[in-house]
Amino acid sequence: MNRRKLELTARLQLLADWVPQGATLVDVGTDHAYLPVWLMLEGRLCSAIACDLRSGPLSRGRRTAEQYNVDGQITFRLCNGLAGISPQEADTVVIAGMGGENIAAILAAAPWTTDGHHTLLLQPQSRAEELRAFLSTNGYTIFREQLVVDRGTMYPVIEAAAGTQTLSLGQLYGGACLTHDPLGGRYLVEQILRLQAAVAGLNRTDRPEAAKKADQLRDIMGSLLEVWEEWRYANGT
């Protein structure tokens, strides 16, 4: 198969662009292994481990590697998150295509990712605020974050590593460092509308805890509006 026929989706391409030249990579939840295969074809990696919790996706990944004749250059491993990976096997960890709470759980089970020797490239499909909160309170720093639209849906991509960081409520829900991202305004508006819908739903219930939860969401919306104003000022809109 011709290597030019392997094209990454927009979110995977952004992750690929952020992988350092000569990296030793582990791709968690690799599925079809498109990312490590593409990077290997481009000569960007010293080594790669593609791992997945299930044997089915891992088999698909092996087939992709075989089709592009890089199966001998990528190690495929059946494991839960990073449970089957030792710290010295990789300097760059990619975890993409799952909820932010799941990514946080994988990192929590692998405390060696805070040793200062690993770059984390993370792409939460949902609950990005939970991932940002975990990172900021468990020995990581978000060094950059960028938004990408993939098949009509917007996703944040995060680069993190060991460090200390304090994030505001608005940054937790609206992005740690998206002030100059051209998609930042749209992302913030989407977060605000999502919270507004949640508040409207809570207001239709008579449960005592609903009113408290609605107040908490209003506080978050207020913080997001402040971040939105900062974004507007920074981008001259």
Buried (B, 14 or more C-beta within 10 A) or exposed (E): EEBEEBEBBBBBBBBBEBBEEEBBBBBBBBBBBBBBBBBBBEEBBEBBBBBBBEEEBBEBBBEBBEBBEBBEBBEBBEBBBBEEBEBEBBBBBBBBBBBBBBBBBBBEEBEEBBEEEBBBBBBBBEBBBBBBBBBBEEBBBBBEBBBBEBEEEEBBBBBBBBBEBEBEBBBBBBBBBBBEBEBBBBBBBBBBEEBEEBBEEBEEEEEEEBEEBBEBBEEBBEBBBBBBEBBEEEEEE
